[in-house]
Amino acid sequence: MSDPRRRIPSVDALLASPAFEAILAGFPRQLVVRVTRVVIEEVRNSLLSGDKDIGANGPGSYAQAVLIRLEQETLPSLRGVINATGVVLHTNLGRAPLAEIAAEAMASAARGYSNLEYDVEAGRRGSRYDHCVTLLRELTGAEDAIVVNNNAAALVLVLNTTARGQGVTVSRGELVEIGGGFRIQEILERAGAFLVEVGSTNRTRLSDYENAINEGGISAILKVHRSNFRITGFTEDATLPSLAELASQNGIPLLHDLGSGLFVASDALSLPSEPLASDSLCAGADLVAISGDKLLGGPQAGIILGTSELIHSLRQNPLCRALRVDKVTLAGLEATLQLYRDPEQALQLIPTLHMLADTPEELHKRSKQLAAELAQLGITSSIVESEGRVGGGTYPGVKLPGVALALDTPHGAEILAMRLRLGDPPVIARILDKHVLIDLRTVLPGQGEVLIRRVGEAFGVEGAGPWG
Ligand SMILES: *Cc1c(COP(=O)(O)O)cnc(C)c1O
């Protein structure tokens, strides 16, 4: 019998065959050549080890293998997923989804030229730091503002500008790690300042700050919002107004790393009270730093609000150039901030706020509808109580009352969750008590149909996908 390896076609022969015509029309030739070589090599190896000859059916079977590989290789690395976890600001899933109008503004800024650093009226160079400032002043009462890459960058800029080579007091109860290796003490040191710890983990008094300042060498007081944890029990903190007074008596600035960036009253979201940036400014903070993509519900950005004099010196710091914000971000942030001019509108149109305010009744209604549609595919599910989370290192321990759809599967929850992940788009769900939970709080309007298709695929519903 002749060696079957001798029947393996050449790359050239395959590419010239009609079976490859559509592939060559859809993918770059060089890529097709490379992938075809790999597939041919695989066929050769499998024949060597005595396996079935997948090439036996001619160019058509090669084309099929090449196409599957091409589709895998050209899938973007960063792609959309359906968040069915009920965690609204899921850091691993990209935090805040944007309002439609903000996404449009970003697409438009990305596609064309803009007046990013151009003063249209005067016909000369302008500043990128002018954008968003009017809105931020109007919405927070700040004298001035500057937007940088994220809140971590904001903190670096603030500390480097106000305290390079000098001491900064921080309460031992606020030396937090935000996540992703971001620790206040390390950022402070990298920004060129010296950390002067005051107080104890659970109690820090005004006199602790006073004593540290009296020892000399302190050029700023830093207050850090406990975004992602709580200290309860025998606790004490110096209030912001008392720290503001102490700072002003000593002629040093009070810096407030607020993080969360809530712009509407928390009771509108039925959430516990959380300080607004405007509260912090009113209480006397000289510079306040917040995130753009946490409770504000905008793009990733760091917003610094404060006095004209200090914001001016931030702009003069050469580091500002290294931490600068991108035009696409500015466009999205401005569109998001515009919505806050009418808080009702913000609650309606900013997905983050909308999801946080979603009620158990509303979620029940949507879950029931989804259950009915899945039942038509022969998939049984039940509605169970389930708590959502705010996420993004905000509102630690706060549970958002709601419901979720629990999917029953004979294959086990782990397998089902994996099948939900390994499709296009991936569906990320939670597992609880051997059930896969689909929490519709974080599933965006318009994703319903795709979600049903993907759940169908994961259950191996006939014709619905690779597991069928
Ligand atoms: C989230 C947070 C940060 C980091 O903000 P990013 O925008 O993620 O860089 C810093 N400080 C506090 C208090 C935070 O909550």
The ligand as an ORCA input file, in Angstrom:
! r2SCAN-3c Opt
* xyz 0 1
  C     -10.703     53.096     43.065
  C      -9.900     53.959     43.911
  C      -8.656     54.413     43.460
  C      -8.102     54.035     42.111
  O      -8.882     54.595     41.092
  P      -8.681     54.156     39.558
  O      -9.558     55.094     38.794
  O      -9.102     52.734     39.484
  O      -7.248     54.339     39.223
  C      -7.933     55.208     44.304
  N      -8.386     55.550     45.535
  C      -9.588     55.139     45.988
  C     -10.017     55.553     47.354
  C     -10.385     54.328     45.193
  O     -11.563     53.923     45.646
*
